[in-house]
Amino acid sequence: MLSIETQQENQHYILQPKGEIDASNSVQLDESIRRLAENGAKSILVDGSAIEYISSAGLGVFMSYLEDFQEQGITLKIFSLSPRVLEVFQILGLDQLIPIFPEKEAALNAN
C-alpha cells in the first residue's frame, strides 16, 4: 500500500511517499508529481524516508520527468532514502541523473 502526503515549505513542494512503490501503485506517484508541475511548482523534493521498496516502475516515474523538468526549469531532488532503496537508485545510475541528498536540509540548501 502507498500513501503520499504533500506539503509546501517556502517555494519548495515536498512529497512524502509512504510504503512500497511498485507497478500496481506507481501511477499515484506519477499523478502527484504531475499535479505539482501543472500547478506551477518549480522545486519538488521527494522525502524518501518512508519508502520501504521501489520497483522499476517506481523508478520509471522519476525518469519520465527528467527531460521535461529540465526544459521547464523544475528541479527534482530526493532526500533521506534508506540504504536499501538508495542502493537501487545507485545500481541503475539514477543517482547520477537525480540529485539525492542524505537529509532534507541538504536538499533545501542545494542549488
C-alpha positions, 0 to 999 in steps of 0.5 A: 500500500502507498500513501503520499502526503504533500506539503509546501515549505517556502517555494519548495513542494515536498512529497512524502511517499509512504510504503512500497512503490511498485507497478500496481501503485506507481501511477499515484506517484506519477499523478502527484508529481504531475499535479505539482508541475501543472500547478506551477511548482518549480522545486519538488523534493521527494522525502524518501524516508518512508519508502520501504521498496521501489520497483522499476516502475517506481523508478520509471516515474522519476525518469519520465520527468527528467527531460521535461523538468529540465526544459521547464526549469523544475528541479527534482531532488530526493532526500533521506532514502534508506540504504536499501532503496538508495542502493537501487537508485545507485545500481541503475545510475539514477543517482547520477541523473537525480540529485539525492541528498542524505537529509532534507536540509541538504536538499533545501540548501542545494542549488 
